[in-house]
Amino acid sequence: MAQVPQARIGWRWTLIALGLLSWFSIGCSPSSLSMLLMPWNDNKIEPEHKLFVKEDKLFAKEEAITLVILANFVQPAADLDHIAAQAEIPDHLTQFFRKRCLENKHKIKIVSQAEVRPQYDRLRAEGGASPLELGKHFKADYVLDLKIQRFGLYDNIIGGKYFRGRAEIAVELHKVNATDDIPFHKDLNFEYPGTRGAIDASTTNPPAFRRLFLTKIARDVTKLFIAFPPEEKKPFD
């Protein structure tokens, strides 16, 4: 008996697979069929305010954006922890924004703090240190302004010294060159650790704990603007 060529066998299986897909599509809803045809579709959780919005056009390319990040205490920084936090929060946010943008295939340029802080101080000395003026100077699309109202690393527990980070921060996203220059505002309260309780201060040092606390703040703030995996919905604790 003559053998059937391998090419013909391959085509037969292809036709069978197409037939099955057609049969299933008759009884499936469009959304179900979409899941069948695109099992690689991600299930990321959408942010409260999308920083990136694609045009509603077929094959439209998403525009890259330029972002300026600013963090300041409402009252002058009171101690070394406050001064360090003010400088480090933008750096942590920069890392998380770049990570999230890479995961979601967004294009972003974040202006370096080595440029932002000196220019902000210069504008403040001239009496014009508004987020919009800062954004216009760097030709940015957005300015993320964090107003730190309260920040602390210690928990007063009788019998010892313990770490527990607490902060109150007003998060404002300014859109440069727009009529509504503040498209997003939210007041946030942060606490770290949460349910597992304070950390004995003898087990670590202030810079190491501050880094963990600021990591939580940066992660939570970034999730307001860029989609994130469902496993990160649970608070970082």
Buried (B, 14 or more C-beta within 10 A) or exposed (E): EEEEEEEEEEEEEEEEEEEEEEEEBEEBEEEEBEEEEEEEEEEBEEBEBEBBEEEEEEEEEEEEBBBBBBBBBEEEBEEEBBEBBBEBBBBBBBBBBBBBBEBBEBEBBBBBBEEBBEBBEEBEEEEEBBBBBBBBBBEBBBBBBBBBEEBBBBBEEEEEEBBBBBBBBBBBBBBBEEEEBBEBEEEBEBBBBEEEEBBEBEEEEBEEBBBBBBBBBBBBBBBBBBBBEEEEEEEBE
